[in-house]
Amino acid sequence: MKRFWQQILRYFYIGKGDPNAPKTRYVAMMHGMNRISIIVFLIALIVMIIRLIRKH
């Protein structure tokens, strides 16, 4: 589980990157898509929480 959170932090350039990781264009594109997906998920989660709070 610790490795999962480390990877999430690397997507957002918060955690220290792995020096042995491959540095290809495709890996960079994959990380970019993952970063966008995480941001959209967090925005949707915040909107759902706000709607839930407003109903009560």
Steps between C-alpha positions, in 0.01 A plus 500: 500500500792734570623455142154597370510837680858560390393453139209742545739762640734446204215569256459843654877560524479507881690179571854421399518323164653159445845547340479154340164564332501510120481850353314446176238718339234231548561477874475879527171496307365222722587698813332807352178309431506351849550847647197632310289202610587553865419872481162435334420232760582735788288779349205261460545377857496858632186582298324190635591589859377858455170377355458253787561774759258744334214246506509480879 
